[in-house]
Amino acid sequence: TGAGGFGDLLAAGLRQVDAKVATADKLMQAFAEGDAIPIHQVTLALEQARLAVEMTVQVRARLVETYRDFMNMQL
């Protein structure tokens, strides 16, 4: 049902990144409080969050670069 636009796609992606960061934060906090959470689960969640944020930064950089290229085009 691809009725959404590009902005909706970006917003959904940012929500997913936020969810990964929140999950990693919760797991890390629970581990620090002494809950029975395996360290590998915490490490995996932190790495997934780091990669998601890094990818988001790269997408943003590409979008800004593309915008600047369009703005500098001769008409």
C-alpha positions, 0 to 999 in steps of 0.5 A, a space after each residue: 500500500 505504497 500511498 506514503 511519500 518520501 517524507 513518510 519513508 524517512 519518518 518511518 526510518 527514523 522511528 526504527 532507528 529511535 526504537 533500536 536506540 531505545 531498546 539498546 538503552 533499556 537493555 544496557 540499563 537493565 544489565 547495569 542494574 544486575 538483571 539476568 540479561 546476557 552480555 552478548 544480547 546487550 552488545 548486539 543491541 548496542 551494535 545494531 543501534 550504532 549501525 542504525 545511527 551511522 547509516 542515518 548520518 550517511 543518508 543525511 549526508 547524501 541527501 544534503 549533498 544531493 540538495 546542494 548539487 541540485 541548487 548549484 545546477 545551471 538552468 
